[in-house]
Amino acid sequence: MSASTLHVDPSNAEQARAWDGVQGAYWAAHAEDFDRAVHAYQRPFLDAARLQRGERVLDIGCGNGLTSRAAARLTVGGPVLGIDLSTAMLRAARQETEREGLDSVRYEQGDAQTYPFPTGAFDVAVSRNGCVFFADPVTAFRNIARALRRGGRLALLVWQDAERNEWFTSFLGAVAVGRDLPMPPPGAPGPFSMADPDVVGDVLVAAGFDSPHFDGRTLPMNFGRDIEHAGHFVSGMLEWALEGLDAQDRERALRSLRADLDCHLTPEGVRYESAAWIVTATKP
């Protein structure tokens, strides 16, 4: 299924083109790198989900499937559905899931804002940075709430403000080379769209959830074992910020990025500070 045939809400068409295109293909090709980057958050995020044996789990924006596979192990074979826009990442998720022999996990391509989930079919919905790209968050979370049984739980991992995430501000500063690269506008679909607890709390309540709780965490992100590894990974991730540069400025930007990565090299790898919310709520 291509981005042209994938059924999405019209407001999410741009996200579908990106995630079922070049952006999703890059994430699929670098699955281990992306999973390593946020590894420090995985355990506290899963702990907050409180997954129990036999529970039915919905993984929104499942990407390459790491959280879906973890959910299958924690529920000891409880059924898990992972949904994502990206053909490439879903292919990678299916391959790794089959390799690990986790036959309780299945994946579907779709837009969680409109996908026809069976009503009340899940005990828990989880999303690791997968819910920040909705054009209409209330509609999307209302659809997710409908998929949960009464008393069902929601657990999300989302970034706090961009200014609190050194990895983002440092990377952009390094490749700016005299340009004014703007921060993402507040509330627009993107990595930091769910940074404001007041706004997100209102969205979740309007969508039918109860008692949203925000647990702030500041943990390091690891972008590679050495400068060469990190440089290759991060420069590809920042290709959007390098577009439009001539060859000379592009080389300047990449040298600046390498110098920044070098300043963050530790015995454990290339590490940057980050800040995220672990958000939990229930469906009454």
DADAVEN-V58063 format. One line per field, one symbol per residue. phi: phi as a letter, one per 20 degrees, with the letter a starting at -180 (. if undefined). psi: psi as a letter, one per 40 degrees, with the letter a starting at -180 (. if undefined). burial: I if it has 16 or more other C-alpha atoms within 10 Angstrom, else O. A space follows every 50 residues. Layout:
BEGIN
phi->???
psi->???
burial->???
END
This chain:
BEGIN
phi->.effdfecggfdfffffffecffffffffcgfffffgdgfeffffffffl fdgnfedddemflenfffffffffelnffcddcbeegffffffffffffe meeedcccereffcfefffmecebdcbemddedffcgffffffffffeff nfdcccdcffggfedggfffffffefkneeeffgfgnfgrgdfdfegfff gfffffeoedlgcddfcccfdddqfbfffffffffffegfeefnffgfff fgfffffffffffdfcgepeccfbbcdddcbcef
psi->hiddehhihdeedddddddfbddddddddfdddddddeddeddddddddf hiheihhhhhfebeedddddddddefeihhhhhiehddddddddddddde fgeehiiihihedehgihhfeidhhihgfeeeehdgddddddddddeiih eiihhihiiaiddegdddddddddedfeighiihiheihideefdhdddd ddddddeeiifhhhhhihiiiheididddddddddddeddeeieiidddd ddddddddddddeehideahhiiihihhhiiih.
burial->OOIOOIIIIOOIIOIIIOIIIOIIIIIIOIIOIIIOIIOOIIOOIIOIIO IIOOIIIIIIIIIIIIIIIIIIIIIIIIIIIIIIIIIIIIIIIIOIIOOO OIOIIIIOIIIIIIIOOOOOOIIIIIIIIIIIIIIOIIIIIIIIIIIIIO OIIIIIIIIIIIOOIIIIOOIIIIIIIOOOOOOOOOIOIIIIIIIOOOOI IOIIIOIIIIOIOIOOIOIIIIIIIIIOOIIOIIIIIOOOIIOOOOOOII OIIIOIIIOIIIOIIOOOIIIIOIIIIIIIIIIO
END
